[in-house]
């Protein structure tokens, strides 16, 4: 009998960044691994669900925004799900789903999506402490399993005293959407550094601006592109900072790009930089690498393998460290950087294919609902 899974996320709007891509690709991967899957989410203005178009056994349940619990309960009960996999935490609707699952004895998994990382917990700290006391700790403790995308995230969950089993499964990526540039594309690669993510205080963009202030005279033929969406006031602050430092001719902030334009921006850049404070995974790191672009990021991400495999730089976040890493990367020269990027792409294809990551998720679902051997990704 085919297992029926509900993947619940409170929003899948493009403005949410990485989760708006990783959640649909998980849904698609599960369907391609023989599950019947429903991605359930609230309606927003710019939903990112194209990855499910035409996929057998994968469907969408779009809820009215702010749906009442009794109506949500009806939808869930009518779905006859074997298991609910809940993405993200804190929101009232996520708590409603947990309560409904417990009431009707439906097993549920929670993927925190980085929302229990130390940096994130410091934002709106007292509001989160209150939420943890009122309902969030209970929802986590009563989950059948927690799913983390890396060892680091699993450790941070355990540090909060959360005791259910934790499955550690990275996000998957559809490499066909991020095809690697080839030798014939080499001539179109610019002396360009790209940041492509949400424009948010968490992402450490100020560090990149300050680092480039120190480097732009050394590399006058290079430029930096910062692409993404975010709060208008914050983006304006960054633009003013760039202008105040006299960098407006070599550093620009542009609107977010998607699809073909996003792929083009990755492929025409020599280096990808994500100087973030905290990421539970960092989909943009995998995307850039898949396109053949070497990466500089921080130890706030789980990408230490960049150093171990000589595929890029994973640094402690500081202006000096960022200056050093960018200088090392640019100093390698175009040919070495391009060849490093080719190795990056091969690594992503061999390690993070979405169908393989979805198969690991399915193994956890089977274990929780039917018993049998504990999957190797599960920690107690």
BELQUI-V94951 format. One record per helix or strand. SS is the DSSP state (H for helix, E for strand). FROM is the first residue (numbers start at 0). TO is the last residue. If there is no record, write none. Layout:
<<SS/FROM/TO> <SS/FROM/TO>>
This chain:
<<E/3/10> <E/12/12> <H/13/15> <H/18/31> <E/35/41> <E/46/46> <H/49/51> <E/57/62> <H/68/78> <E/82/86> <H/91/102> <E/106/110> <H/117/121> <H/124/140> <E/144/147> <H/150/158> <E/165/167> <E/172/172> <H/174/176> <H/182/187> <E/191/195> <E/198/198> <H/200/202> <H/204/214> <E/222/226> <E/229/229> <H/231/243> <E/250/253> <H/258/266> <E/270/273> <H/282/290> <E/293/297> <H/304/307> <E/311/314> <H/318/330> <H/333/350> <E/352/352> <H/353/369> <E/377/378>>
